[in-house]
Amino acid sequence: MRTDSSPGTLPAREHLPAAGAGAPVLDVVIPVYNEEKDLTPCVRRLHDHLRRTFPYPFRITIADNASTDTTPQVAERLAAEIPEVVVFRLELKGRGRALRAVWSASESPVLAYMDVDLSTDLNALLPLVAPLISGHSDLAIGSRLARASRVVRGPKREFISRAYNLILRGSLQARFSDAQCGFKAIRRDVAQVLLPLVEDTGWFFDTEMLVLAERAGLRIHEVPVDWVDDPDSTVHIVSTATDDLKGVWRVGRALTTGSLPLDRLARPFGDDPRDREIKDVPRGLARQLLGFCVVGGLSTLFYLLLYSAFRVFTGAQFANALALLVSAVANTAANRRLTFGVRGRGGAVRHQAQGLVVFGIGLALTSGSLAALNAATTDPAHSTELAVLVAANLAATVLRFLLFRAWVFPDRREEDWQEPRQQPLSPQFAAFAPRVPQAPPIERSPHGLRSPSSPSSPNPLHDPTTRFRAGDAADGTRQDADMHAQPARPYDIDPRESR
């Protein structure tokens, strides 16, 4: 899995200005591969719809994924006829590769994409991007599985789609309803932070992006859509499903092992009401208390089972100490991950050491209770021992939660956000540390946005008269196509960094 570090805290969400936006507010990408027949009616219909209904400047980008038919020529003709249409040519296939390349190069604050068959009704486009323009949401997706959606498709695709989403919910705990609908949008500032973490370049790109966004605490807006299946779709269902399942396994393993630095993306914006300091309202107390109770209940059952097993061949005090030790290690690990949201292996040893101190306090309470019981009666019944231990454990549990919250897992988010880069990276992540050079200032010109150091080179995506292909340098010379087949990423820019 990719382990690029986050560039830092994102600004608070803001409503995009209604006028004077400069660059197009919306950039709609249409990834295509050998779509010479459908491309022209798709682009003309989309352009007409945006011209009539969308109140902001817009652009339509045709992302050609190494087509071998006349799709490039068709795209060139459309770009010559329609000022808002530009062409982006890649020499390698892959929907995710195309979206990453165009979204990374675009200056538009809202980025979207849709399939060339226009199976989704375009009336859902404005509701899709409106929450991003207003600053309410970070990503938006069209959902064919929402209750208000109206979908026409065969039973085979219906079964595959619902089964796939059930797999995502069961394995990756995804809460969004439709991962593969070709109708999505994202804010550019969010894409700059999120895309370096997404590894897939094919059909699983959507799912991986959404799972990471959800785990990072970003807000995903779902729009019910009207969707009609395209019987002439060129998507190979079996191979696509196989690749998706491989992607689910890869992402699930990375999330389980903590190899993705999603903790640096959590609460990425500064306007989350849960981050506000409110008198007499501790942050996250209700959620932590609920999680601690669930973990504590399971730990108590685990402890009682261990105690009963150990009591068969040893005395009460030794069985209690051994059962409490084993359950304490499991309890600390579960509370660390589930209750207090600490991911990764950093600080795990220290947390377990502190947990053992808390265990010692619990041991003193339970051992003292057993000692008091043995002093009161010479041969107590096993059920009486269990009842005393339950009461002692309840008292120890309250004390354990207070110590966990105040000492073992204190809330250090403010410190972490103020100085996120002063902590050294582990050796396996050091190679991915961002080395971002200072970007030159941007000037406006009649041809779009450009750097003052190259006044004769307008931005190719912003200038509708410019056509380019992956492998074409800014000076017109041809470079190695393999270098440009991998899309531009914000942190893969140091020429000294080995690939």
Steps between C-alpha positions, in 0.01 A plus 500: 500500500605856440613674818546860393469744786225756516610857419326634810178659610259607229325835522146526622236435237382818332227576249653561159462859373207562268695731269856565394599137538763519223550132422190290434329411825410150379718263298305194377727217385379236256742203490477320165655200330396427142175696525492652151124444466377622840744786563343769278137465619621475861709817493241703310221394732709571811614838367146603414377398845776691682454808282128510584503404868840555661549856636882490515776477237571138412729282295462153346821296483514193276756261655600261222641176644724387214214446253592309184204605283406851381408623849798744514395662171138526615614662823718749311207604280277554802766709671540711188126564476415552869712748702425331833637161385864393539676171429739306722680206341657214699703220350387242757153374589330536836210714618671575830818601318307742281310658789815541709685664211226750409395578856862558604554746215167686516463840668123466539386493865239229428597187305252246368481209262234296324490205264476566128178302464315758717303224670441744786242770435671840483240667721696355793819690404416829673385326822825303483735800497290749697608368845864531391455855373325602822772347716262254665667181375838374383394235248171420328387179333200390302326200653296247307416314822340791687129458567408802289704381201327373187711235329442285192745211463511124473500259796864400441639851542258569786622192688869579439462860610318418823732209581805723450364766733418236761862384479620858554272542801604170652875516437587872496207632709401732214185703565446648154245313292646490147872492428507440124246740356686703235375832632720665766649834602766622744634834616844576360656576840380162624627321188848645548522336842313178426626394155862432610364229731298324226701228331261343247497629142204301367136443594572458872625861514153625600457252782846555644458877493162481675616254768804712586291819500246344734767364735662844504178660620413682177135569420357306204172625354280247318258597224221264386522464123289381210712240324441288189734212423700520178473160328800583278735569794856380439569432868613139562305405810703193605846658471377823659345311793822302549712815505257663742521207742879517487476870576267434795754255643791742451324798656358292785845365583651849493229636729541207739878535526485878523737554205289790372555829689129579515541645848659801331187549293251468785314827561678661199287815506491765768122541518396166653266581791634198687835678525361806674581564862166510684490543874394190698472288181806269473585416141409149391397393849170334398654299217800399711281398791283283277802335340662446837186335636479262205869409525473474877202265482676270257820517705312405815354193331845411367648549849237280668555222247875515556458506878272197493749315280804589712315428826480132408872444555609786728395713792260794491763774534729368227209426266366852554839662433567296185150550356512871576843535335394334174169685482670831587733476199205424272292774663771765453547406133125507433447832678800649324355428157124501546430738788768767464568463125878455519623340175837364402773349714649824632488515879347153530766375742467809720121466500525135604744592779261765629217251464690258722521769767123534478486120514697510824241727654223266387695204634529670838124558510403147395768331709401706800139399447595131486714538812210664684268218386742230619536678833124504542444133410743211483354320195295738281294360215620551143191705418572727797857553376370595157248747646769670708732519202226652283435773757872569537542510122221753464681733739828435321333567164390850597849580623652343187293722268602814685868403490481400132338827401715730713837322499542213251311646199466875563364719221812645332342600170579868548870430551509252214344747257724787607824311437423193290836492325730519802442136583743271315362258245566130530760364254242329280316833455805727470529447125151639452550821697385792282758725347296780352691782329376855526260563214556819299236770522215475252404779265188542293516550127253500212595135449434388855730447799876482456824542685698823447807290436341362182280779360456331168369175644133524600350230716393221262188404688385858543564600139227338286709537184778279635503126434756278664587139559678320778867520407492850345719746688415867537753595234346267245766230519404137539593319819475143617134402495547268796592793720172674423292187513510530880282801582642807661476494877562786737787326680655287224694798367854465625719375211742357754240263638527152354193332357 
